Amino acid sequence: MKKFISLLISLITIFVGSVFTVSADTDSKVNPSTWAATDGLGRTLSSFEETGTVKKDKFVGMFYWTWHYPWTADTEPVTTGSVLESFPEAVNDWEHPAWNGTYDGRPHFWDEPLFGFYTNKDEYVLRKHAELLADADIDVVIFDATNGTQLFTEGYEALLKVWSKARKDGIDAPDIAFMLNFSTRDDIRTQLYDLYENLYSKGRYEDFWFLWEGKPLIMANIGVLNIMKQKDREIFNFFTFRKNESTYFTDDFSINDGVWGWCSDYPQAKFGRSFSGKTEQICVSVAQNANENGLTAMNSPVGTVQGRSFTEGAFSYTYTYKGKEITVDKTTENSLLYGLNFQQQFDYAIENDPEFIFVTGFNEWIAGRFKEWCGTENAFPDQFSPEYSRDIEPSAGILKDHYYYQLVENVRRFKGTKAPEKNDAFREIDINGPLSQWDSVLPEYNHYKNNTAQRDSAGWSGCYYKNNTGRNDIIKAKAAYDSENIYFYVETLEKLSPETDSNWMRLFIDTDESGISPNLNGFEFTVNRISPENGSAILERCSGSGNYEKVCSISYSVNENVLQLKIPRAALGFNDTAVLFRFKWADNISGEDAMEFYQNGDAAPGGRFTFVFDSEAEAVAEEADKALFCENFFSKIREAFVDFGIFCRKIIAYLKYI
């Protein structure tokens, strides 16, 4: 009885804490949600005016794989496409010689990742992942530990080491959580003991633990624990458990069931429905290895496998590009590029407004080949091809970074964005004068430091990756204007390299968001595509098809680690009072291929993102922020009392699943 009372008190403490704790909104110096981007399909990210301000208590988790290392030393990477391009008849033929008689379960790839066939020990790639996920505003990565007792400790340890450094460098790298074995009780217990003893009980990387109801979240069956045993009781009290539901085809769950999903057939199940109708968690997946008959391999010859182009019913979405409204549906040419399945699921999730959206997934990549699975011969259960796969990480193949920006857009729709900082940049700048002239100029565009590290790492067998293009580490930018000129300021972590270097400190400027004007990767103008000469930099305009024409020579100055430019307004087409443009800085990057912004040198901001300069930008009023704070505070109280059973969920879940 004493043990039960102690447990009850601890749960009541959680209940009270959930009511009276209002999380602080810590402002990062780097604010990705204020950045703009237009992806390679012409889809533009929503702005603050479209998303509204940041919503409290909204979270997005990303399924993430840490096991790209146990088989890599002696396994050469093979993509399914490289086999089937020459031998399409081999798709469901286990004995076909094109597969080289490989063993049952042999890992293949559905395509090549943008960063190559990397391992989870490649610190360069792990750092890139931290940036990509932070820029997408992902709150937590949930590691796949659903097979046997494996936790892939070396993988998550390598990640935490790199991401700890990344956070110190200004990257808001996601928190972490684990999803354990779905059903085997002894395996789950083994995993729980391992994680608790080696990571959690020692307080290691505590700042990375994703908390739910005040405790570290873990997706596992709580019913495997025997609370009469001390160690089990410690684990029981330490975590917030959510039992991981394996099937995609299930009805909604009560909040008292303590169940979350990871992948769900449309319309997705609502996990954690409360008495008030509020939903705790909904899954969103890029594709599902399912068809009208249920679970199936991704290369099943029977039925309609739910790939990236699949939709339930006649689903479509629209966007505007180059002044035209574009409608996308399953009949669209190359429909796999547009993420119809992904969008339909995200729309449903956002419409139902849960607290937490679980996205599958980021970087699985592996297409395991099995002799037979769910009735399919030569089966690829989880991943198979660009169409029949579910990864979001940018690809070296046809999908490029399309799904990444679709993710960013939908996270913004769900969570809202930060307001643009008020513009205070109207002043004349002497680019040969003191740098203190820039001190009061707003906004200040900050970027991550120490992200020009060299790459020198083995990948899968036969692959070795080196990249030494990192040079000038761009950490800050500003812009100012007066009636005649626009001024640019960019700062690097250390002294700038000589301007005679190739691809030195290029500025890319987008003055036409619509994309109608001739541009390359969205930019109408560039500076330093041609190295400065005779004391002047060169401003060029894109004339179409990747060709450029000189607009004029412009003044520039270099002061140790600061480069400044002075560009006539008329040269950029700004003759009116308002000045609105997007821009980015890049070093040791040509900019001819947008994917290079991820891979080489340094770009600020990264990928296709751009900073936004708007002379008429206004900050959100303080009163609106106060009203939002009060609304969320009292909402917490209302929800807690409506869902009074929240404090005993663990007991109910435990009794339900033992």
N, C-alpha and C positions, 0 to 999 in steps of 0.2 A: 504493500500500500504506500509506503514512503517513496518508493521508486516511482510509482504512478503519479503521486502528488508532485514530485520534483519535475517529472516530465510535463505535467499539466501547467505548472508555473512557467516553465520555459516557453511553452507554446503561447500562453497568455501574454508573455513579454513580447513575443513576435507580433501578436495581434495589436497590442498597444503601440508598439513601435511603428507598425504599418500605418497607423492613423496619424500619429503626431510627428512623423519624420517627413520633412519636405526636402527633397534633394536639392543641393546647391547647383546653380548653373555656372560652372566654371568656364570662363572665356579663355579659349586658346588663342595664342598669338597668331596662329595660322588658322584661317577660317574657310575651309573648302566649300561650305554650303553657300558662300557668297560668290563662288566662281561660276563662270559660264562655260558652256561647251556645246558644240554641234558635232554629232557623230558622223561617221562615214556614209550614213544613209540620209543625212540631212535632218535628223531629229534633234531639236534643240532642247536643252534642259530648261525646266520651269524656273522662273525667277521668284523672288520673295513676294512680289505682287500677286503671283498665281498660287503659291503654296501657303501663304500666311506664315505667321511666326512659329517658332519652335514649339511643339506640343509637349507637355510634360508627360512623363511616364509612358513613353512609346519606345519600344526596343526592337531592333532587328538582329537576329542571329544568323550566322552563316555556317553551313556544314563545311568542314575543312578536314583534309586528309594529311596526316603526318607520317604515312607509311611508305613514302617513296625512297626507300633505302635498303630494306632487307634483301631484295632480290637483284639489286642494281649492278653489283660488281661482276656477276657472271651471266647477265641477261642483256642481250642487245635489244634496243628498242625497235619494234616493228609496228607500223601503223596498219590497220586493217585496209585502209585505202590503197596502200602500196601493193597489197596482195590482190585485192579485188579489181583494181584498175586493169591488171593484166589477165586476171582469171575470175571474171564475175560469176562463173558457174560454181565457184568454190564456196559460195556464201553459206550453204547448208550441207556441205559435204565434208564430214570429219576426216575422211581418208584422202582427200585431194592432196596431191604432192606439193601444191603451192604452200601448204601450211608446214611443210618440212617435218611432218610426223611429231610435232611438239607435244609435250605432255599435257594431260588434263589440267586445266586451270592456268595454263601458261599466260602470263600477262602480255597483252598487246596494248597499243594506244589507239584511241579513236581518231586522233590527229596529233600534230606536234604542238606543244605549248610555245608561246611566244619566246620564252626564255630557254627553249630547248628542252631536252630530256634530262631535266635536273633531278637532283636528290634533295631530300629534306635537310641535308647537312650543308647545302650551298648557301652561305650567309648572304651572298649578293642577292639571291632570289628571295630569301626570307625577308630581307630589308625591303625589296620591291613590293612584296605582298603586304607588308605593314603599311606602306604608303598607299597602295591601291585601296585597301580596306578602310583605312582612315579617311581617305578622300571620299569614299562612298558612304561614310557615316555609319559603318557597321559597329554595333556595340560589343558583340561577342562572337568568337569563333567556337564552334562546338566540334570537338575532335571525334572522329569515327573510331570507336573501340568496340565495335559490335560483333567481332568475330573471335571466338574462343576467349582466352584470358589476356590476349595481347593488348597492351596499352601504347606500344611503340614509343617507349620512354625516350630513346635517343632522339626521336623526331621532335617530341614536344619540348625536350630540354634544349635542343638547338634553337628552336623557335623562341622560347622564352629568353634565352641569352641575347639573341639578336634584337628582339622587340623591347627588351629592357633598355638597351642602348638607344633604340629608335625613339622611345619616349623621352629620353633625356635630350634628344636632338629636336624635340618639338612635334614629333609624330604621335597623334592620339591613337596608337595601335589598340586594337580591340582587346577586351578581356577574354578569358578562356573558360570553357566548361567541357565536360566529357559526356558522351553517350555510350553506355556500356552494352554488354551482351543483351540481346533481346529477351532471352527466355531461360538459358541454362543456369540454374540456381547456383551451383557450385562455382561456375565460372564468374558469375557476378560477384559472389562473396570474395573470391580471390582478387578480382579487380578492385573492389572497394577497399580491401585491406591494403593492397599495394599502393593505391593512390593516397589513402589516408596516412599510411606510415611514411611514405617517401616524399610526399609533397605537402599535403594539407596540415597534418599534425605538427610539422616542423615550421609552419608559417612561411614556407618558401614561395617567393613570388606572390605574396599575399595581395599586392596591389593589382594583380591580374585576375583575381578570382571574381567571377561574375556573380553578384549577389541577387537572390530572389527571396523576398520575404525576409530580408536581413541576414541570410546565410548563403554560403556557396551553393549554386545550383548544380545538381547532377541528375542526368537522365538515366534512371535505373529503377528496378523494381525494389521498393523498400521492404517488400515482404520476405526477402531472402534473409533478413536479419533476425536474430533471436535476441530481443532486448533484455532477456534474463542474463545474457553474457555481457561483461563489462565493455569489451572492445566493440561489440555490436551496438551497445547502447551509446557509446561515445560517437560512433559513426552516425547512428540514428539521429542524435541530437545536433550533430555538427552541420549536416547538409540540409538543404531544401530538396526533397526528392520529387521528381516527376517521372512516373513510369513511362518508358518509351514504347509507344504503340508501333508494332511492326507493319501491320496491314495498311494499305492505301484505301481500303473500302470499308468504312466503318461509320456508324452514326455518331452524333454529337455526344460529348461526355460532360457529365456534371463536374463542377469545380471540385466537389468532394471526392471524385474518383482519382484525382491526382495524376492524370494522364496527359501527356503531350505527344504529338506526332512529329514526323520528320518529312513525310511525303504523303500526299493525299490526292485522290482522284477528284476532279471537278464535279460539282461544287464541293469544296474541301470541308472536312469535318471541323466543327467548332469545339476546341478542347478547352474545358474549364468554363462551361456555361454556368453562370450564377443565377440565383433566384430572380435577380433584376433583369436577366437577359444578357448581361455583359459577358463577353468572350475573353478568356485569358490568352489563348494562343491559336494561331492558324498557320498552316504550312503553305508555302509557295514553292513550286518546283519548276524547273525549266522544261522538263519532259518527264514521262513516267514509263517504266517498263511494264506497261499494261495495255490491254485492249478490251473490247466488249466482252470478252470471255473471262477477264480477270488478269492475274499476274502472268506475264509472258516475257520471253527473251526479247531484247531490242531488235534482233534480226529474225523474228518469227515470220514464217511465210504465211501464217494464218491470221486473218483479222486485220484490224487497223491499229498498228502500234502507235502509241501516243507520243510522237516525236515533237520536235520543236515547232513544227508547222501545224500540229493537231489543234483543233478547237472542238468544243462541245457545241453543236449547233452552228448557226451562221454568224459567228463572231467576227468582228472587224474593229479596227481603230483607225483614226485619222491624225494627220499632222500637216503643218504647212511648211513648204520649202520652195524657195525661189518664186514666191508669190502664188503658188498653186497648192490646193488642198489635195493631199495624197491619201488615198484609202487603201489599207492593207487588209487582205483576207487570205484564206488558204489557196485561192486561185492565183495570187500574185506570183510573178516570176521570181524564182529563188526565195520563196516564202520562208525558208528556214532561217534567213538572215534577220527576220523581223520579230521573232520571238512571240508569235501569236499565242501559243500555249502558256508561256510565261506571263504574258500580259493579261490574258483572261483570268488566270489564277490570282495575279496581283490585284486586278480590279475588284475581284470578289473579296479578297482579304481586306483591302482598304475600305470597301463599302461596309463591311461588318465591324471594322474598327476595333480589333483586339488590342491587348496591351503588348503582345509579342508576336512578331512574324518570324517564322523559321524558314530560311531560304536554302534550298538544295540545288546546286551546291557550287563550290568555288574551284576545286583543283583535284578532282578524283582521277581523271584522265585514263585510268586503266580499263581496258576492255579484255577481261579474262575469257579465254576460249575453253569451253567445256564440251565433252562428247554429247551430252544431252542435258537439257534443263527445261522444266515445265513444258515438255512435249516437243521442244525444238532440237533438232540435230545440229551439231556444230554450233552450239549456242553461245551467244554473248549476252549474259543476263542484264548487266547494268549499263554498259556503254557499248557503242558499236561504230558509229560514224558521225560526221558533223550534224546530220539530221537527228539521229537517234543517240543522243548524248545529253548531258545535263550540267556541264561545267560552264562557269561564267568567266573564269580567268582568260585573258586575251590569248588568242591562238595565232600561230604562224600561218594558218591556213585560211580558208574562205571566211570564217566567222570573225576574224580580226578582234576588234574590241567592241563590236556592236552590242553584245549582251551586257558588257560592263556598264556602258552608259545607260542602257535600259534599266539596269539595277539602280544606278544612281538616281535616275529620274523618279522611279517608283518609291525609293526610300524617301526622297524629298516630299513626294505627294503624301506619304504616310506620316512623316515626322515633322514636316515644316522645315523652314530654313531661317538662318539668322538674317536680320535686316542689314542692308548695306550701310556702311558707316557714312555719316554726313560728310559731304564733300566740302573741304576748305582748302582749295588749291589755286585760287585766282591770285596770282602775283607774278611779277617779273623776276626771273632767275638769271643771275650772271653765272654761267657755267664755269667761268674761270675764277669766280669769287669763293668766299668761304662756304664750306659745306653746311654750316649752321643755318644758311638760308632755308634749308629743307626741314629744319627741326619741327616747325609748326604745320607743315603741309600734311593734309589728310585727304584721302585715307593712306595708310601705310600697308603695303602688300608684303607680308612676311612669307618666307618659305623655309623648308627644313634645311638644317645644316648637316654637314658630314655625309651627304648622299652622293659623293663622287668616288666612293671606294672602288678599288680595282676588283675584277672578278678573276679568280684562278681556282677552279674547282672541277673535280671529276663529276660527270653525269652517269647515266646508265652505261653499261659496258660498251667501250669503243667511242665514247663521247667525252671530250674534255673541253671546258669553256674558259676562255680568257677574254677579258675586256679591260683595256687600260685607257679608255677614252675620257674618263673623269679628269677634269682639269680645274676650271674655275667654278667654285661652289657658290651658287647664287642664293643669297639669303634674304634680300630685301629689295623692294622696288617702290618708286613713287612716280607721280606725274603731276605737273602743274601747267598752268596756261595763263596767258594774258590776251590782249586784243590782237596780237600779232603772231605769237608763237606758242608751241606746245613743248614743254621741257620734260625730259625723262631722266630718272636717276636709278641706277642699279648698283647694288653693293654685294661684294663677294666676301667669303669668310677670310681669305688671305689676299695678298697682293695679286693684282691681275697679271696674267701672262701677257707677253708682247702682242700688240695688235696685228703683227705680221703672221701670227699663228693661223692655220687653216680653220675655217668655220668659227671665227672668233666673235664671241659675244653678239649674237644676232638678236635683233628686235623684230618681232612679228606683230603686225597691227591689222585688226579687223574693223573696218569702218562701216560695213554693211552686213548686219546680222541676217538679212534675208537670204544671202548667198547668191543674189542675182548678179552682182558685179563680178567681173573676172577675178578669180582668186585661186590660190593653191592651198589646199587643206583649210580653207576658210579665211585666209589672210590675203588682203588686197595689197598690202605694203610690207616691205622688209628693209631693214637697215643692216649693213655689214655682210650682205651676201657676197659682195666684193669687198676685199680688205680696204680699210681706209688708205687714202693716198694724198700726198701733198698737204697734209694737215687737215683733211676733210673726210668725213664719212659720206657714204652714198645712199640716198633714199631711192628705192626702186618700186615700181608698181607692176603687179602681175598683169600681163596682157592676154592671158588665157593659155591653156595647154601647158602650163608650167614655164612659160616664157616670161621674161621681165624686161621692162624698159626703164631707163634712168629718168627720175623725176627732177632731182637736183642734188647738188652737194650740200651737206649740212655741217654745222660746227659741232665739235665734240671735245671733251676734255677727259683726261685720266688723272686721278689723284689717288695713288696707291691702290686701294681696293674699291674705288668708286669710279664708275663711268657715267658721264652726263652727255645728253644730246639736246640740241636745239633745232626744232623742225618748224618751219613756217606753217601756220594754220592752213593757209591756202593750198599748200602742197598736199595736204591730207583731205582737202575739201571742206574744211570747217570755216565757213565764212559767217555763219550765224552766231548768236550768243551761246547757245547750248553746245556742249562738247561731250559726245558720247562715243566711246570706242572700247574694244576689247584688245588685250595685248598679252604677250608672253615674251620672256627672255630665254635664250638657249645658248649654250656654249658647246662647241665641238659637235654640233648637230647641223646637218644641211637643211633639214625641214622639208625636203622633197617628198619624203614618205612619212606620214604622220606617225607610223608605228615606231619610227626612230626616236621619238620623244620619250619612249619608255626605256629604250635599250642603251643609248649612248650618251656620253657627256653629262650635261645637267640641263634640265628644263624647269622653269619656274613660271607657272605651276606645271605639274607633270602631265603626260599624255596629251589629250586634246583640250584639257582645261585651259581657260584664260582668265586673267584678272579683268575686272570691269571698271572702267573710269566713266563716271556720270556726273557732270558738273551740277546736276539738279538733284542728286541723291539726298534723301533725308533719312535720318535715323527714326526708329520706332519711338513714339512718345513714351515718357516714363510712366504716365498714368496708365497706358495700355499694359505695360509690363506688370504694374502693381495689380491691376484688375485680373490679369491672367494668373498671377500668384495666388490671389484670394480664391479665384474660381477653382483652381486645382486643389488648394488646401481643403476647402469645404467639400469638394467632390470626394476627396479621400475619406472624410468622415462619413459622408452619406453611404458610400460604397461599403465601408467596413461594417457599418451597422446593418445594412441590408444583407450582407454576406456574413452574418455573425458566426456562421460555422467555420470560417476560415481558420480559426486557431486550433481546431481539432482535426484538420484534414489529414495530418500525418497518421493519427491513430486510425481514422477511417480507412485510409489507404492501406495501412499495415494489416488491418483485420480483413480487408477485402482480398489481398493478394497472398496472404500466407496459406 
